[in-house]
Amino acid sequence: MARGEDVVSFGIGEPDFETPPFIAEAAIEAIRRGETRYTATEGTPVLRAAIVSYLERTEGLQYGPAEVMASVGAKQALYNALLALVDPGDAVLIPAPYWVSYPEQVRLAGGVPVTVPTDPARGYHLTVEDLEQAYRPGVRGLIVNSPNNPTGALVADTDARAIAAFCERHDLFVIADEIYHRLTYGPSPVTSLASLPGMRERTVIVNGVSKSYAMTGWRIGFAAGPSEVVAAMGRIQGQTTSNPTSVSQAAAAAALTGDDRSVDVMRRRFEARRHLMLAGLADMAGLHPVVPDGAFYIWVETGWLTGQHEGRPLADGDVLARFLLERARVAVVPGSGFGGPLAVRLSFAQSEERILEGLSRMKKVLQTSV
């Protein structure tokens, strides 16, 4: 792209839709009202009330204003939570494949990330058996991302209940990353661990407006959990970024309390693109796409590829990503950063036309190289 070449990007985890107009208009009105000054570190009362209302409406969870806070994106909420909950040397269970920042944030907080492998044969769905095998003395917490980035796997309801019992038995805190919880496909519901008996007092939910409302650049995330943990997270945020942008907070409050039809429209478009990309990938020998339950990614296992690139097997995700970029002008994300070196992640947050173009380019170069 730097040389002016046309690259189809299946890399970025960002909706290609515009922010719904009523949300943008709420930000414009906030500017006109002069809401351009510092706010409370944890967010405006209006936004925190909107978060409370949203969690009750979408998940049946009841929180008070002191149990929620806004942050500069969901990533900051995750980091705030880890800084508040992890003491030096504490181990934290991280199911793999995982979002790339989890292990590094645990390390930055002074903790020790413990990878929990999940089974490809089960579509990478996390089970209590996976956790039991990885558990060791010194484990203090668990990060659960459902739907998962990069695999799109949901934690099934029966598995969630067994995982909740596991967390109670070992007295673990849980950080539940639910940023994709509105983007699911199929009949399986998203079960929030915080909704299960005994879990509300040990769980911090992390969410935001970026994925469901096409608001990545607005940088608003939020968290909900026990008041003493949220208070500690607020003190940490007060010494780092302070409050999220005031105007973005007004837009986020409008999103969380406004008409949800735009969310469903985007979800249906993503679902159609999911089918389109799965069909195209299924037609490529040597690739094994994992059907995602949610989010807008497809995890593609590469272990059946037999070609070479620069003397290295294409079955290595890093090699395949470079090969596709150089030969097909298609960008994908290597799986190594997610804990899966023999895979790549493809995002279908692209127009149908670009998805078809990218798949066509991939098929052409793989047919001549495998």
N, C-alpha and C positions, 0 to 999 in steps of 0.2 A: 504493500500500500504506500510505503514511503517513496517508492519509485513510480507511483501513479498507476500501478497494476490493479486490476479488479480482483479482489479477494472476497470469497464468500465466507463470512465468519459464522461458524457454529460454536464460537468460544464464549461470548459474553453472556453472563447471567442477568440479563436486563430485558424487561418487556419492550417490544418495539412500538407499543401503542403510545399515544399522547395521554398525558394526565387528563382525566375527564374535566370538561369545561367548568362545571359547578365548583370543583375543587380549586382550580386556578382562579376563578372569580372571587372565592373566599379570601385568597391571599391578596388580591388586588384591593378588595374592600378593607382588609386589615391595614394595608399601607395608607389608604385614604383616611382611615381613622387615626393614623399616627401610631400604630402598634409596632414601633420599630426600635424599642428600647430593650434593655435587659429584662428578663422575666425571672421568676423563681427558678432556681437551679433544676428542680425536678419537673419543670413545665408549668404552664399556666393552669389555673383552676379549671378553665374551660376545657383544655385538652385532657387533663386528668379525669375530669368527669366523663368526657367522651370515651376514654379508654375503659373506665368502669362500665359504662353502658354497653360498649362494644363486646366486652368479654362476657357479659351476662346474655346479650342477644345471640352471639354466635356460638358460645360454648356452655352456657348455663352456669358460669362461674361468677360468684359474688365476691367483689372486693370493695374496700373503701378507698377514699382518696389517698390515705396514708400508706396504702399497700401497692400503689402504682407510681411509676415515674416515666418521663420521656427522656430520650437520649439522642445523641447525634448519630442516628442510624442504629440498627439492631446490633451491629458489631460492637459498638461501645457498650450497649447494655450487657452483652455477653462478657465483655472484659471487666466491666464494673462488678458483675456478679461473681466472677472468679476471684477478683481481688478481695472482695468482701468475704468469701467463703473458704478460700484456700490458704492454709498456713504453709510455711516452708517445709518441703518434704512430703506433703500430702499427695497421695496418688489419686488420679481421676480417670475413670473408665471412659474410653472413647470408642464407640463402635466404628468399625471400618468396613467399607470406604467412608471417609469423613470429610466434612468441609475443611479446607486447608488451614484455616486459622485456629481451629480448636487446639491442636497440640502446642502451637507456639504461644497462644494466650495462656495456657496452663503453665508453660515454662516461665513466661514473663511474670506470672503470679507467684512463682517460686515452687510450683507443684511439679509432679512427675506424671506425664501422660502415659496411660496404659492402654495399648491398642487391643480392641476386642474384635477379632475376625468374625465376620458373618458369612454364612454359607451361600455361595453362588447358586447351588442347586435349589435353594429356597428363595431365590430372587433377592438375596441379601436382607431378608426380613430379620430383624433382631429378635432373638428369643432369650428366655431366662437361662437356658442351657449355655448359650454363648457367654453370658455374664458370669455364670458359675465357674466356667473353665478359666476365665481370665482373672477372677477375683483373687486377691492376695492380701495379707495383713498390711495395713497402712492405707488402704483405699478409703477415701472419704466421700467421693462423689461420682456422679455419672452425668454425662452430657448425652441427651437424646434429641435427634433431629428427625422429625416426622411431619410431612414427607421429607425424605432424605435428599440432600445435595451431596453426592452426585447421582445416586442410583434411582431416586424417586420412590424408594420403598417406604411404605407405611408400617408402623407398628400396629399389628392387628389387636383388636379388643382383648381377646383371650391372652395374647402375649403381654399386653399392657398390664393386665391384672396380675399376672405372674411376676412381671418385672417390679410392680409396685410392692408386692409381698417381699421380694428379694431386697429392695431398698429399705423397707422397714426392718427386716431381719438383720441387716448389716448396718443400720442407722446411717444411711447415705443421704446427702443432699442431692437434688436433681436440678439440672438446668435443662429446661425443655425448650428447644429452639423450634418455634412453630411458625416461622416466617412464611412457609408455603401452605399453611393449613387451609386456605380458601381455594387453592388450586389442586383439586383432586379429581380423579377420573374413575368411574365405576361405582359399585354399590358400597364399598367398604368405607365406613365413617372414620374420621380422625378422632381417636380417643385421647383426650388430654390427660396426662398422668396426674395433673393437679386435681382432676375431677374424681379421682378414685379414693376410697376410704384410707385415711391416714397419710395422704400425700400432700394435701394443700400446705401443711405447715413445714414441709421439707422441700418444696418445689418452687423454683423461680421460672416463670414463663417469660420467654423473650419473643417479641414479635415486632411488627412495624408495618408501614404503609407502602414500602418500596415495590414489592412484588405484586400484591393483589390489586393495587390502585395505580400501577405504572408511575410511581413517584420516587424512583431511585435517586434522582438528583436533589430532591427536597431534604433528604437526610434526616428522617424522623423514625426512630425506633422507640419501643417502649418495653417495660418490664412490669411484672406483677408477682408479688410474693409476700412472705411474712413481713410485717411492718418494720421489724428491727433490721432485717436484711436490706430492705428497700431504703431505709434511712442510712445505712452504711454505704450503700451504693450512691446515694445522693451526696454524701460527704466526699466520697472519692471523686465523683464528677465535679464537685465544686472546686476541687484542687487541680482539675485538668482542663476540661473544655468549658465549664460552667453550663449555662442553659443552651438548649438547642435554639436555632434561629427563630425569632419571634414570628416572623411572617409564615415560615414553614409550619409552625405549630398551629396557626389559624387554619391553614390548608388541611393539615392532618385531622383537626377536630371536625372539619366539614366532611372529610372522607369517611371518618368512623361513624358519623351520625347521619349521613345523607343517604341518598338513593343508591341501593346496592346493585341496580340493574347492570351498571357498567362492569362490575366484577364478574357477573355471570356471563356477559357477552364475551369478555376477554377469556374466561375459562373455557367457553365452548370453542372459541377460535384456537386456543392452545390444544384442546383435545383433538380437533381436526388435524392440526399440524403434527401432533403426536402420531396419529394413524398414518399420515403421509410419510413421515420419516421412517417409522417402523417398517412400512411396506417397502420403501426403497432400500433400506439396509438389509432386509431379509433376502434381497436379490443379489447380495454381494458375497461371494464365496470367501470363507475364512474369517468373517466377522460374526459375532454373536451378540445382538442387541438384547438388553434386559428390558422387559416391558415395565415402564414406570407407573406406579399408582398415583403419583402426584408430581408437583413442581413442573419444570419445563426442560428437563434434561433426559438424555438417553445414555446410559452407561453401556459402552460397547467393548466386550471382551475380544482381545485380538490374538489369543493363543493359538488359533487355527491357521493364521497367516503363515505362509511358507516362503514368501519373497524376501529379498535382501535390499538394503539401502546403505550404501557406503560401507559394505562389508558386515553390516549388523542386521539381525532378523527383524522384519517388520512387526513381529509379534510383540516387540517391546513398544509400549505406548509412546515413549519419547521419540523413538525412531519413526514410528508411523506418523506422528504429528508433524515432524519435520518433513517427511516424505510428502505428505498431502499438501503441505504449504508450498513446498518447492515445485512439485510436479503438477499438482491440481489447482493450486491457488485456492485451497480450502483450509481454513483455520479451525482446528479442534484443540481441546485441552488435554495434555497428557495426564494419565491416571496416577502417575507417581506422586504428585502433590496431594492426592486424595488417599494415599495408602494403597493404591492398586496399580503397580507398574506395568501389568499386562493388559491395560485397558486405556481407553480414551473417553472423554465426556463430550457429547454433542448437545448444544442447546438448540431447541426448536422455537426459540423466541425470535423468529425471523418470518418474513412474509412467505406465503406459499410458493411464490415464484422463485425466491432466492433458495428456498429449501430444495426445490426440484433442480435448480441449476447446480447447487452444491453436490447433490447426490449424483447427478449425471457426471460431473467432473470426477468424483471419487470412483465411481464404477469404471470409468474409462481407464484411469491409471492403474487401478487394482487389477483389472482384467489382463493388462499387458505386463504386470509385474509379479503376479502370484503363480 
